[in-house]
Amino acid sequence: MMSKEASEASAKQFIAFVNKAPSPYHVVNECRIKLLNAGFQELKERDHWDIKATEKYFVTRNQSTIVAFAVGGQYQPGNGFSMVGAHTDSPCLKVKPSSKKCKAGYLAVATECYGGGIWHTWFDRDLTVAGRILVKNDDKVTHHLIHVEKPILRVPNIAIHLYRKHNEAFGPNKESELVPILATCVQDELEKPTVVQGGDEDKTSSQSAKHHPALMNLICKQLSVQPDQILDFELCLADTQPATLGGAFDEFIFSPRLDNQVNCFSSLQGLIESSKDKDSLKNEPNIRMVLLFDNEEVGSESAQGAASSLSEWIMRRLCAGTNPVAFEEAVSKSYLVSADQAHAVHPNYSDKHEENHKVGLHKGPVLKFNGNQRYATTAVTAAILRQIADKVNVPLQDVVVRNDSPCGSTIGPILSAKLGLRTVDIGGPQLSMHSIREMCCTTGIQQLNILYKGFFEHFPAVDASTCID
């Protein structure tokens, strides 16, 4: 049993992380800061890599995917990779490339639904925008993060008097009814934004012509730039209510984006803690690696997604040497923990869960099984992780969905099939998955931290004692 103080401390560290990470770009930035502070060196894909034993590195792609790794002191090309993979994105509303809308005297912002969100939960929330902006200064284009830290948008519900079936069946039209309000046209006219417009704002290529000046003003003011300097942006909407501890005994975390920032945070924490100094790596034969991908919520089919060649190319670079089949040899010695959140049993809908697999909060991370390969767990990969969990005293739970229930999926089957990796699917238990506000337990963060640290430290020995092939 871990102490309440220890679990709360880990939970508070995670809360600080998620409150600073309203978009995948912010997730990667927070990870980058943590890694640099822990002595990891940043690499660029386009550069030559001179990798050394017991050293620690990371590389990003698109500023929304990050791969970090620590090289074992006994590593040789052809040795294995101890890997944990998760994803940086969450379901959200994204600002459309041309978002300017006027509806019944209101300035509205056109948005696109990203992923499989529970969209009715986005109504009557205090919303803002966050993401990245590409800014041109003279002949140089730079990447900037933005997070407007105040409520500027809202999708108001229709009054019950005007829609009596609201409580029986409310399925909003995602194009016409899920449109956030920015301002009234009257107040917009009175305020008359006065930022200097660069060039001809009637040109369709001008970003300032595609979006309300009121929105552009907020962005430009925060970055201290003019509208004509903005080449493009990718903005998502985010709830302004911060994550917090909750419940009568402060045992819960009420937060946005638990799926899947919990595993981004904990896997990185496990890598950092397991590789704190060179002594902790000197006898390690493997490369310890964390892969945090973008675009999982929409299928991973992107240059920065798990279905890309990024994982293979990085592994091949690290296997480079005199042995021409080092990569192929390494794959059979490697193991991937696909880390994504899991469904805890819902007390009000317990019949939706399989009778013998009702996952509880505080009872440990969840091994995910699915005979139709929506998850990549096998008896072999589960047995390996069970041994590691036992060594570090972290309990595990099993889950399988009902035969009459749909099943989600993860990056696990994608990478398992693409690379031929032994893979296990696992995640922390939570409620309200894909809602704008989700819920998990404080102990879940610390349990995952310990499990991932233990995985990096114990996998080579456990694997050596597991003789299957």
C-alpha positions in Angstrom: 0.0 0.0 0.0 1.3 3.4 -0.9 0.8 6.3 1.4 -1.9 8.9 0.8 0.7 11.6 0.9 2.7 10.0 -1.9 -0.2 9.4 -4.2 -1.5 12.9 -3.7 1.9 14.3 -4.4 2.1 12.4 -7.7 -1.5 13.4 -8.5 -0.7 17.1 -7.9 2.4 16.9 -10.2 0.1 15.4 -12.9 -2.5 18.1 -12.4 0.2 20.8 -12.9 1.2 19.0 -16.1 -2.3 18.7 -17.6 -3.2 22.3 -16.7 -0.2 23.5 -18.8 -1.1 21.2 -21.7 -4.4 22.2 -23.4 -3.2 21.0 -26.8 -0.8 18.3 -28.2 1.7 21.0 -28.9 1.7 22.0 -25.2 2.0 18.4 -24.1 5.1 18.0 -26.2 6.5 21.3 -24.9 5.9 20.2 -21.3 7.6 16.9 -22.0 10.5 18.7 -23.6 11.0 20.9 -20.5 10.9 17.9 -18.2 13.4 16.0 -20.3 15.9 18.9 -20.6 15.7 19.4 -16.9 16.5 15.7 -16.4 19.6 15.8 -18.6 18.2 14.6 -21.9 19.8 16.0 -25.1 17.6 17.2 -28.0 18.2 15.7 -31.4 16.9 16.7 -34.8 15.7 14.1 -37.4 17.5 15.9 -40.2 20.9 15.8 -38.3 23.4 13.0 -38.0 23.2 11.3 -34.6 26.2 10.3 -32.5 24.6 8.1 -29.9 26.6 7.1 -26.8 26.0 4.5 -24.1 24.4 5.7 -20.8 23.4 9.0 -22.5 19.8 10.2 -22.8 18.1 11.8 -25.8 14.8 12.9 -27.4 13.5 14.0 -30.8 10.2 15.7 -31.8 8.2 15.6 -35.0 5.6 18.3 -35.9 5.9 19.6 -32.3 3.1 17.2 -31.5 5.0 13.9 -31.2 8.0 13.2 -29.1 10.2 10.2 -28.7 12.7 10.0 -25.7 15.2 7.3 -25.0 18.0 6.3 -22.6 20.8 4.1 -24.0 22.0 1.2 -21.8 25.6 1.0 -20.9 25.7 -2.6 -22.3 23.7 -1.8 -25.4 25.0 -3.1 -28.7 23.1 -2.8 -32.1 20.8 -5.8 -32.2 19.9 -5.6 -28.5 16.3 -4.9 -27.6 14.1 -1.9 -27.0 12.0 -1.5 -23.8 9.2 0.7 -25.0 6.2 2.5 -23.7 3.9 4.2 -26.2 1.0 6.7 -25.6 -0.7 9.6 -27.4 -0.7 13.3 -26.9 -4.1 14.2 -28.5 -7.6 14.2 -27.0 -11.0 14.7 -28.6 -11.8 18.4 -29.0 -13.2 21.1 -31.1 -10.8 22.6 -33.6 -11.1 26.1 -35.2 -11.8 25.7 -38.9 -9.3 27.3 -41.4 -11.9 29.9 -42.1 -13.9 30.3 -39.0 -15.8 33.6 -39.3 -19.5 33.2 -38.8 -22.3 35.6 -37.9 -25.6 34.2 -36.5 -28.6 36.1 -35.3 -26.5 39.1 -34.0 -23.6 37.0 -32.6 -20.1 36.5 -33.7 -19.5 32.8 -33.8 -16.5 30.6 -34.5 -16.8 27.6 -36.9 -15.3 24.5 -35.4 -14.5 21.0 -36.5 -15.1 17.9 -34.4 -11.8 16.1 -33.7 -12.1 12.5 -32.6 -15.0 10.8 -30.8 -15.9 13.3 -28.2 -19.0 13.3 -26.0 -20.0 16.6 -27.7 -23.0 17.5 -25.4 -20.5 17.9 -22.6 -19.0 20.9 -24.5 -22.2 22.9 -24.0 -22.3 25.5 -21.2 -18.6 25.3 -20.5 -16.2 28.3 -20.3 -14.0 27.8 -23.3 -10.8 29.2 -24.7 -8.4 28.5 -27.6 -4.9 26.9 -27.5 -2.5 25.5 -30.0 0.2 26.8 -32.3 0.8 29.8 -34.5 3.3 30.1 -37.4 4.6 33.6 -37.5 6.7 35.3 -40.2 9.3 37.8 -39.2 11.1 39.2 -42.2 12.3 36.0 -44.0 12.0 33.7 -41.0 9.0 31.6 -40.0 8.8 30.6 -36.3 6.6 28.3 -34.3 4.8 29.8 -31.3 2.5 28.2 -28.7 -0.6 30.1 -27.6 -3.0 29.6 -24.7 -5.5 32.4 -24.1 -6.0 31.9 -20.4 -9.5 33.3 -20.0 -13.0 32.3 -21.1 -13.7 33.7 -24.5 -16.1 31.2 -26.1 -19.2 29.3 -25.1 -21.7 26.9 -26.7 -25.0 27.7 -24.8 -27.6 25.1 -24.4 -31.1 25.6 -25.7 -33.6 26.3 -22.9 -35.8 23.5 -21.8 -38.9 25.6 -22.6 -37.9 25.7 -26.3 -37.0 22.0 -26.5 -39.0 19.8 -24.2 -37.2 16.6 -25.2 -33.9 17.9 -24.0 -33.7 15.4 -21.1 -34.9 12.5 -23.2 -32.7 12.8 -26.3 -30.2 15.5 -27.1 -28.0 14.8 -30.0 -26.7 18.2 -31.3 -26.1 18.7 -35.0 -22.3 19.0 -35.0 -22.3 21.5 -37.9 -25.0 23.9 -37.0 -25.6 23.6 -33.2 -22.1 23.0 -31.9 -20.9 26.5 -32.7 -19.3 28.6 -29.9 -20.2 32.3 -29.5 -17.4 34.8 -29.3 -19.2 38.1 -29.0 -22.3 40.1 -30.0 -22.1 42.0 -33.3 -23.2 45.2 -31.4 -20.3 45.1 -28.9 -17.9 44.1 -31.7 -18.9 47.2 -33.6 -18.5 49.4 -30.5 -15.1 48.0 -29.6 -13.7 48.4 -33.1 -10.4 46.4 -32.9 -7.5 48.7 -33.8 -4.6 46.4 -34.5 -2.8 47.4 -37.7 -3.9 45.3 -40.6 -1.0 44.1 -42.8 -1.6 44.1 -46.6 -5.0 43.7 -48.2 -7.2 41.9 -45.7 -9.7 41.1 -48.4 -7.3 38.6 -49.9 -8.4 35.0 -49.3 -4.9 34.0 -48.3 -4.9 36.5 -45.4 -5.5 34.9 -42.1 -7.1 38.0 -40.7 -9.8 37.9 -43.4 -10.7 34.3 -42.5 -11.4 34.9 -38.8 -13.1 37.5 -36.7 -10.9 40.5 -35.9 -11.9 40.0 -32.2 -10.3 36.6 -32.2 -7.3 37.7 -34.1 -6.8 40.6 -31.7 -6.6 38.2 -28.7 -4.0 36.1 -30.5 -1.9 39.0 -31.8 -1.9 40.7 -28.4 -0.6 37.7 -26.6 2.1 37.1 -29.2 2.9 40.8 -29.7 2.5 40.4 -33.5 0.4 41.9 -36.3 -2.2 39.9 -38.2 -0.3 40.0 -41.5 2.6 38.2 -39.7 0.5 35.1 -39.0 0.9 32.6 -41.8 -1.3 29.9 -40.3 -2.4 28.3 -37.1 -3.9 25.1 -35.6 -6.1 25.9 -32.6 -8.2 23.7 -30.5 -10.9 24.7 -28.0 -10.2 23.9 -24.3 -12.1 24.2 -21.0 -10.8 27.0 -18.8 -11.7 25.1 -15.6 -8.4 23.7 -14.2 -7.9 20.1 -13.2 -8.2 19.5 -9.5 -8.4 17.0 -6.7 -12.0 16.1 -5.8 -14.2 13.9 -3.7 -14.9 13.9 0.0 -11.4 12.5 0.7 -9.5 14.1 -2.2 -9.2 10.7 -3.8 -10.3 11.7 -7.3 -8.8 13.8 -10.1 -11.4 15.9 -12.0 -9.7 17.0 -15.2 -9.8 17.4 -19.0 -7.7 15.1 -21.2 -7.0 12.3 -18.8 -7.2 10.2 -22.0 -4.3 10.2 -22.6 -2.2 12.7 -20.8 -2.1 10.4 -17.7 0.1 7.9 -19.6 2.1 10.7 -21.3 3.0 12.0 -17.9 3.6 8.6 -16.1 5.6 6.9 -18.9 7.9 9.9 -19.1 8.2 10.0 -15.3 9.0 6.3 -15.3 11.8 6.8 -18.0 13.3 9.8 -16.2 13.2 8.1 -12.7 14.7 4.9 -14.1 17.5 6.7 -15.9 18.4 9.4 -13.4 22.1 8.9 -13.6 24.6 6.8 -15.6 25.0 4.3 -12.8 21.3 3.3 -13.2 22.1 2.6 -16.9 25.5 1.0 -16.8 24.3 -2.6 -16.7 21.3 -2.1 -19.0 21.5 -4.0 -22.3 18.5 -2.3 -23.9 17.4 1.1 -25.0 14.6 2.4 -22.8 12.2 4.4 -24.9 9.0 6.4 -24.6 7.0 7.2 -27.7 4.2 9.8 -27.5 2.3 10.1 -30.7 -0.3 12.6 -32.1 -3.5 11.7 -33.9 -4.4 8.5 -32.1 -7.9 9.7 -31.6 -8.4 9.9 -35.4 -6.7 6.7 -36.4 -3.0 7.5 -36.3 -2.7 7.8 -40.1 -0.4 10.8 -40.2 3.3 11.6 -40.5 3.3 12.2 -36.7 1.0 9.3 -35.8 1.8 5.7 -34.7 0.9 4.4 -38.1 3.8 6.3 -39.7 7.3 5.0 -40.2 8.7 7.2 -37.4 9.1 4.3 -34.9 10.9 2.1 -37.4 13.2 4.8 -38.6 14.3 5.8 -35.1 14.9 2.1 -34.2 16.9 1.6 -37.4 19.0 4.6 -36.7 19.8 3.3 -33.2 20.6 -0.2 -34.6 23.0 1.1 -37.2 26.4 -0.5 -37.3 28.4 -3.3 -38.8 25.6 -5.8 -38.4 23.2 -5.6 -41.4 20.4 -7.4 -39.6 20.7 -5.6 -36.2 17.2 -4.1 -36.5 15.5 -7.5 -37.3 17.3 -9.1 -34.4 16.3 -6.2 -32.1 12.6 -6.5 -32.8 12.4 -10.0 -31.5 14.1 -8.9 -28.2 11.9 -5.8 -27.8 8.6 -5.2 -26.1 6.0 -2.4 -26.2 3.7 -1.3 -23.5 0.8 0.4 -25.3 -0.4 2.8 -22.6 -3.9 4.2 -22.9 -6.7 4.8 -20.4 -9.2 2.1 -19.5 -12.9 2.2 -18.5 -13.6 1.8 -14.8 -17.0 0.3 -13.9 -19.6 3.0 -13.9 -21.9 2.6 -10.8 -25.0 3.9 -12.8 -24.3 1.8 -15.8 -22.7 -1.3 -14.4 -24.6 -3.6 -16.7 -22.6 -2.1 -19.6 -19.5 -3.9 -18.3 -18.6 -7.5 -18.6 -19.7 -9.4 -15.5 -16.3 -10.8 -14.5 -14.2 -7.8 -15.6 -15.5 -4.8 -13.7 -12.5 -2.5 -13.2 -12.3 -0.5 -10.0 -10.6 2.7 -9.1 -7.6 2.4 -6.8 -7.2 -1.3 -7.7 -4.3 -0.9 -10.1 -3.6 -0.5 -13.9 -5.7 -2.5 -16.3 -4.5 -5.1 -18.8 -6.7 -5.0 -21.8 -7.7 -8.1 -23.8 -9.7 -8.4 -27.0 -10.1 -11.6 -29.1 -10.7 -9.5 -32.2 -7.3 -7.8 -31.8 -8.6 -4.3 -30.9 -6.0 -4.6 -28.2 -2.6 -6.4 -28.8 -2.3 -8.2 -25.4 -1.5 -11.9 -25.6 -1.0 -14.4 -22.8 2.8 -14.1 -23.3 2.9 -10.3 -23.1 0.5 -10.2 -20.2 2.7 -12.8 -18.3 5.8 -10.6 -18.8 4.1 -7.5 -17.4 2.5 -9.5 -14.5 5.9 -10.5 -13.4 7.2 -7.0 -13.5 4.2 -5.6 -11.6 4.7 -8.3 -9.0 8.3 -7.2 -8.5 7.3 -3.6 -7.9 4.1 -4.4 -5.9 1.6 -2.8 -8.3 -1.7 -4.7 -8.6 -3.1 -5.3 -12.0 -6.7 -5.7 -13.2 -8.0 -7.4 -16.4 -10.7 -6.1 -18.7 -12.6 -7.4 -21.7 -15.7 -5.9 -23.2 -19.1 -7.6 -23.4 -19.8 -9.5 -26.6 -22.6 -7.1 -27.4 -20.6 -4.0 -26.8 -18.3 -2.1 -29.2 -14.6 -1.9 -28.3 -12.2 1.0 -28.7 -8.6 0.5 -29.9 -5.1 1.9 -29.3 -1.7 2.3 -30.9 -0.9 -1.2 -29.7 -2.3 -3.2 -32.6 -0.9 -0.7 -35.1 2.7 -0.9 -33.9 2.4 -4.6 -33.1 1.4 -5.4 -36.7 3.7 -2.8 -38.3 6.9 -3.8 -36.5 6.2 -7.3 -35.3 6.6 -6.2 -31.7 5.4 -8.1 -28.7 2.9 -5.7 -27.3 0.7 -5.4 -24.2 -2.2 -2.9 -23.9 -2.6 -1.3 -20.5 -4.0 1.9 -18.9 -5.2 3.5 -15.8 -8.9 3.2 -14.8 -11.1 6.2 -15.3 -14.7 7.4 -15.8 -16.2 9.8 -18.3 -13.8 8.9 -21.1 -13.9 11.4 -24.0 -16.0 13.9 -22.0 -14.7 17.5 -21.7 -14.2 16.7 -18.0 -13.0 13.2 -17.0 -12.4 11.5 -13.7 -9.8 9.1 -12.3 -8.2 8.3 -8.9 -5.1 9.8 -7.3 -3.5 6.4 -6.6 -3.7 5.6 -10.3 -1.0 8.1 -11.2 1.5 6.8 -8.6 0.8 3.2 -9.6 1.5 3.9 -13.2 4.7 5.9 -12.3 6.0 2.9 -10.3 4.9 0.3 -12.9 6.6 2.1 -15.9 9.8 2.7 -13.9 9.8 -0.9 -12.9 9.2 -2.0 -16.5 12.3 -0.1 -17.7 14.4 -1.5 -14.9 13.3 -5.1 -14.9 12.2 -6.0 -18.4 15.5 -7.4 -19.7 15.8 -9.9 -16.8 12.2 -10.9 -16.9 12.3 -11.4 -20.6 15.5 -13.6 -20.3 13.6 -15.9 -18.0 10.5 -16.2 -20.2 11.3 -18.8 -22.8 8.5 -19.1 -25.3 10.1 -19.0 -28.8 
